[in-house]
Amino acid sequence: MKSILFATPACISQSEALSCKSYITSVVYNDDVVPTISEKNFKRFAETLEHINGSIKASGVLYTKSEANTIIKDCAEFDFEAKNTDLFVPGQVIKVFRLNE
């Protein structure tokens, strides 16, 4: 038996996700939040927002889009010490996206 799953939430460990590649295919549309949200990603997002908020409060000014993107890029390089409890989408993952989007 083989299964094709759509917008499957990240719900199993990495080793379990890899072990079912032969019988599960998960289809993920573009940057759908359901398959990509996880404790680690959510924590990283929250800490990025906290860092940006702290930067705005410290400087007292709002940033341009370019300056905000630089801050976000800097945040991506932080070591947030996320717990090793991330969950993964099961099986082989196929990402689908629309051209010109």
N, C-alpha and C positions, 0 to 999 in steps of 0.2 A: 504494500500500500504506500502511496505517495500523497503528500498534501501540499497545496499551494495556499499560503496564508497572506492576507492583505492587512496592512497597517497593524501588524502584530506588536504588542508592547514588548519592551525589553523585560524578560521575565525569568530567564535562567542564567546559570553561570556560563562563563566562556567555554569551559571544557564540555559542558552539556550542549551548548549551542553548536559547537564544532562537531560533536559526535553524531548529530542528527542531520548532517548535510546531505546524506544519501537519500533521505526520504522526506525532508521538509524544505520547501522553497518559500522564503518570505519576501513579499513584494513591498517595497517602501517607496512612497511617492515623494519625490523632491526632498524637502526638509520637514516632512511631517513630524510634529512634535511627539506623537504617541510612541513611535519606535525609537526615538532618539533621547527621550527624557530618561534620566537615571539619577540616582542619589548623587553620584560624582558630578555629573553635568549640571544638575540643579544647584549643588553647592558652589561649583565654580562660577555659575552665572550670578548667584547671590553675592558672592565675594567680589566679583567684578563690579557689580552695581554699588556695593559699599565703597569700593576704592574710588570709583568715579564720583560718588556723592561726597566723599571726604576731600577729594581734589577740588571740587566746586566750592565746598564750604571754606577750605583753606585759602583759596585764591579770591573768593568773593565774586567770581565772574563765571558766566556761562561760556562754554567752549563752542568753537565752530565744529562743523562735521569732521573736518580734517583733523583737528586737535583731539576730538573725542575718539576717532579711529586710532590715533596714535596711543592714547591711553588704553584702549581696549587691547591693542596689539601688545603693549607692555604687560598688561594683566595676563595675557595668554602665556607669558614666559614665567609667571610666578609658580612656585611650588606650594600648592595649597594643602599638601599632606592629606589628600582625600583618602577616606577609608577604602580598603580593597574589597568593597562589596558591590562593585558595579554589576549590573545585569545586562544581558545581551539578547538580541533578537535571535530566535532559533533558526538553525539550518543555514542553507545557502541564501544569501541576501542579494536581491536584485533591486537596484535603485532605478526608478523610472522618473523621468522628468520631461517636461514639454519644452521644445525648442522655442527660443525667443521669449523666455520668461525671465 
